[in-house]
Amino acid sequence: MTVPPFATLIRAHRRTAGMTLHELAAASGVSVRAIGDMERGRSTAQARTLAALATALGLGAADRAALTTAAAAARSAPVGAFPLPRDVPDFTGRATLLDRLITACAGAAPVIVHGLPGAGKTALAVHAATRFPGATHFLRCYGTTPSGAARAGRAGTGAADPAVPRRLPAIGGATSGRGLVVLDDVAGERQLGALLSLTGTAAVLVTSRAPLPGVDGAIRIEVPPLPAGESVALLATITGSRAGAVTAAVAEHCGHLPLALRIAGNRLAGRPGWTMTDLAARLADEDRRLAVLSAGDLSVEAALAPSFARLSAPTRTLIHRLAHTPARDVDTGTLIAVTGADAASARTALGELAAAGLLTPTGVAGRHHLHTLVRLFARHPPR
């Protein structure tokens, strides 16, 4: 009897168990993103992860054995098999950023795309990669997944998947011409440095929440929230609605953040009884907005949580205080004034928040913008 492919099998077991991705993640300790990548065929699992998933799913001995066999088969897939994820079919706007990105990837320097959680960095990178003239390869680095980052650190290779060091160098020899390697969700300079040493002459496109200032010679391109017009256009495309004033209000409540816009659009599309006015009314309540911006396996809170978890306790306390004030654009002086912090603590906090991708530059030196959804999340008591 042929064992079903690993991706198909893990998805089938989850659905048979009646579990969502979030429920399986909570029960197994494996991240939502990692499980999602397994179900899409982008990655497989090692023995410890398999055991955790099998236990959470309540699998018997026969099903465990079949899952183990399928995972082993996936790990022995042909060397160099790092396919791009599916391009977003309704990709909207970003024309200038896209042109900059494609031009930058033609050079020798690594290109780092950075910005807020949910800003659409991966979607932009994949969309740009589909236009690259050579072979393309995509590697998820799990930089915002604590377990993935820890495994990468222990392996000393920058990759959470132990098979990566064996497979990544083959990219240079497996294709004709110059290839492009997309390194998605990189945690930091150490992880990136280890991976860059394996990519040879390939062009390298990196996505990260942080600008990774310690990487010499890199080209950095920030991905901000969408301009208002593009934001409304994306929401109208997702929902099939007209781009009117109510749609603009929903886009504003989403802070023009692509992830939030997609979630809002999906919620409306999945509820035939709702109108755009209904959605706007629900999002207008700041105390409930983040709860509304959750649909299936997508959640703004889930996207922001890993970045907050990496902040030091003093910085979490300061941004919690800041979130309860009217301040939107902040610098060291503002942080001192509204939180009562001393100058050293304020500077440290701003640096941490910027490095975590939780603040965006305003164009004025030393001054940063606190995104509305980051502010609402930060109102939670610091943990």
Residue, then its C-alpha position, 0 to 999 in steps of 0.5 A: m500500500t502506498v503511503p500518502p504524501f506527508a503534506t496530504l497525510i498530516r492535513a487529513h489527520r488534523r481534519t479527522a481530529g476536528m482541529t484547527l491549525h491553532e488548536l493543533a499548534a497549542a496541543s503539540g507545541v509546534s507553531v501554526r506556521a510550521i504546521g501550515d508549511m508542512e500541510r502545503g508541502r513546503s517542509t517536513a518534520q523531524a522525529r521529535t516534531l512528528a512525535a509531538l504532532a502524533t500525540a496531539l492528534g491521538l494517532g495509533a501505532a499504525d498511523r504513527a508509522a505511516l506518518t513517519t514513513a511519509a516524513a522520511a520520504a519527504r526528507s529524501a526528496p530531490v536535492g535542491a527542491f525549494p519551490l516558491p510558494r504560490d503567488v498571491p493572485d490578487f497582489t495589489g499595488r507596490a509598483t515602485l517597491l517591486d521595481r526597486l526590488i527586481t533591480a536590486c536583485a540583479g546585483a551582487a549584494p543581498v537584498i533585505v526586505h523588512g517591515l512591520p509584521g503583516a506588512g506583506k514582505t513575503a508576498l512582495a518577495v514571492h511576487a518579485a521572485t516570479r519575475f526573476p529570469g533565472a531559477t528561483h528557490f524559497l527557504r522558510c527560516y522560521g525566524t519568528t518561531p522560537s522553536g525554529a530559531a532555537r533549532a537553527g542556533r543549535a545546528g549552527t547553520g541558520a536553518a531550522d531544517p537539518a536537511v538544508p545544509r545538505r540541499l542548499p549548496a546544490i542550488g548553484g550547480a543544479t541550474s543554468g544561469r544565476g539563481l535567486v534564493v529567497l530566505d524568508d522570515v530571517a531572525g537576525e544577522r547570525q542566522l543570515g550569515a550562516l545561510l549566506s555562506l551556503t548560497g554561492t553566487a546566487a542572488v539572495l532576497v531576505t525577508s525579516r522584521a528587522p533591517l539587520p544592520g549588522v549585515d555588511g553591504a546589503i541593500r535594505i528596502e522597507v515595506p510600509p503599510l499600503p498607501a490608502g488608495e492601494s489599501v482600499a483597492l486591495l480590500a475591494t478586490i478581496t470582497g468584490s465590493r465597490a471602493g467607497a467611503v465605507t470600504a475606506a473606513v474599514a481600510e483605515h481601521c486595518g491601518h492599511l496593513p495587508l494582513a489585516l486587510r486580507i483578514a477583514g476581507n475574508r471575514l466579510a466574504g465568509r459571512p453572506g449576511w454581513t455588509m461592509t457597513d457591518l464590518a466597519a462598525r465592528l472594527a470601529d470598536e478599538d477594544r474588539r478590533l484585534a478579535v475581529l481581525s482573526a479569520g481561520d488560521l490568520s490573526v493579527e494578534a498571532a503575527l504580532a505576538p512573537s515580536f513582543a515576546r522577544l522584547s525585554a521586560p522593561t521595553r514591554t512595560l514602556i510600550h504598554r504605557l505608551a499605548h495608553t497615551p495619544a502619542r503616535d509618532v515617538d522619539t526619545g523625548t516623547l517616550i520619556a515624557v509620556t512614560g516617565a522613563d529615564a533617557a537610557s531606558a527610553r533609548t534602549a526601548l526605541g532600539e528594541l522596538a525598531a529592531a523587532g519591526l514594531l516601529t516604522p521610521t517617519g523620515v525624521a531622524g530619531r522619530h518613529h511611528l507606532h502603528t495603530l494595530v501595534r498600539l492596540f496589541a501593546r495595551h495588553p498587560p506586559r508578560 
